[in-house]
Amino acid sequence: MQSDIILSTKGLGKDFKGFTAVGNVELNVRRGSIHALIGPNGAGKTTCFNLLTKFLPPSRGSINYNGRDITAMKPADVARLGLVRSFQISAVFGHMTVLENVRIALQRRRRGDCFDFWRSETVLKALDEEAAQLIEAVGLSSYRSALANELSYGRKRALEIATTLALEPEMLLLDEPMAGMAHEDVDRTAALIRRVSANRTVLMVEHNLSVVASLSDTITVLARGNVLAEGDYAKVSKDPRVVEAYIGAGHG
């Protein structure tokens, strides 16, 4: 595998009782890039994303991450390798504060007794300091004492990113990070994604094409479970097949 490719697939596919949701996807994600996976409803994006993050086993093909075959691995195991999916980790608890949520996520990264930090003031203080840094990184410093269920939808997403960053991912996978957001939250979250991508790779499934255009280095367009086109936004947005299958159809 090329050294600049952090995640790749060969002939990746998934069938459900005779229905092919993903055909034979060949994907190459460059290290340090923001790579978007887009396409119309039913294109296979979510299934492909679940295959990459190991929430579904493939029917065929292989997945390689950092030079290692992870095809048969479990989500928790690939997370330990630095491949972490955001918004699917149950690390945000509405009845706890922002600080407490991030602190718990930090504790998950540590080995040993998962409740050991409650018994050690020194460890607790260290976790609080690291949590505060992550909270600042996602722009939630003024909300560190607020309960998670009191946050706006967009700020909850920022908190979820903070809990994911606590796991120290080398590659961050985002599943429709802008879904359901108000305009001001979209702008804030897009800026956050750009910041956190500074020293890691990001792969995201996203319907908001203005966000995709502004953030993505490379875009892979799926249609009917297969790769329809790939390139930067200027290239794929002018591809007649993409316009017909997705952009021209209102990219539902």
PyMOL commands that set and color helices and strands:
alter all, ss='L'
color gray80, all
select helices_A, chain A and resi 45-52+75-80+98-109+116-119+121-137+141-143+148-150+153-165+183-199+209-215+233-236+240-247
alter helices_A, ss='H'
color red, helices_A
select strands_A, chain A and resi 5-16+19-30+34-38+60-65+68-69+83-86+171-175+201-205+218-223+226-231
alter strands_A, ss='S'
color yellow, strands_A
deselect
rebuild
show_as cartoon
